[in-house]
Amino acid sequence: MKLGDIYRTAVAKGVREDVRSDAEIQHMLAEAKHTYEKLDAEEQPYFDKERLTNPYSDTRICLGDPDLEVRGLITGIDMEVGEVLLADRLREKGAPIDLILAHHPEGPGYANLHEVMYMQADLWAAQGVGIAAADALIAPRAEEIRRHIMPVNHYRAIDAARELGFASMSCHTPADNSVNAFVLRHLESEAPRTLDDLVKSLRHIPEYADGARKGYGPIIVQGSGSGRCGRIVLDMTGGTEGPKEALDRLSAAGVGTLVGMHYSEEHRKHAEKLKLNLVIAGHISSDTLGMNLVLDEIEPQGVEIRCVSGMVRVRRDA
Ligand SMILES: [Zn+2]
């Protein structure tokens, strides 16, 4: 499978599982086009043209010709310099590895991670939060994340991949959209009554069962196990943790339980005040599930997949 096809397959999967409507996504791409066309010649080289066709700023080919034929890839949640060196050792031993596929973005995807956060407003709006309040809440938080990421050495692992002759790609929000949609469908079908039931229901998914056996299974961090879930909302996509004020709005809109990958202590305390239940499904296990759902569309095209850095491959029929 060509590198460009792997990339386009991942983006298309993300769009199919996106909480936003197709019309909203098309509007976003059209806005990017408009922005690009308005730039003067001096500014245009600095515009990331992938924005014209890909709504996910955290998903990019970081390195490599899109026409490169990928026989095999190595993937993991974090693919840092250590994993790049590991890939090189495995290749020395004969493993066909042409591509390093990271979940947490590297390079351009990392530098622009904050841009995907704006989709959180649409997630909240779908739960009954006014879109004006949602837009106003997410903007300062996304800008805060942008300033936080700015000083990072974004290209270290990509520079290592270049020196060792690998292609490199990040796939973040398409995987997070996939896990968000998959777990929502799962919980809708199992309809857990209490938070204890919810934790058990999550463990029916192999990636969470594996996490539970390894010591990082689904856990209630706010609320009592015998308490009822009420309306469950999945909170697993949109770049990274949003502002804690969003919890007030969701609670006021009638949400009973949020299921996320991780919550800060500040969020947990805020949820406690609001009497809003919080369940952590697990960070690495959720990321793994999302990546597996994307890889289910890539592996059948003849790409050999090796997993490291927290990933355990579980296959599902497409
Ligand atoms: Zn993650």
Boltz pocket constraint, residues with backbone or C-beta under 6 A from the ligand:
constraints:
  - pocket:
      binder: B
      contacts: [[A, 104], [A, 283], [A, 287]]
      max_distance: 6.0
